[in-house]
Amino acid sequence: MEVLMTTTDSWIRFARLALQIGRDVLLTYAHKFSPRCFTLPQLAACVLLKEYRQADWRSFKALLAVCPPLA
């Protein structure tokens, strides 16, 4: 029996993959005095997911708020 993936599942898979690739190729922080709120791989994964969904920043922020696995 084939299990169909929902759209949200594909977004979560994409975000996790983007984060893993970001961890492999990016520095954790851009500068030794950076505020350390978010890592560069986390920020890159957010931008990539936003572009993947073709969303604007406002709707992307709403998506992050309602999708706990991405928060």
Secondary structure, DSSP 8 states (H G I E B T S, - for coil): ------HHHHHHHHHHHHHHHHHHHS-S-SSTTS--SS-HHHHHHHHHHHHHHT--HHHHHHHHHH-GGG-
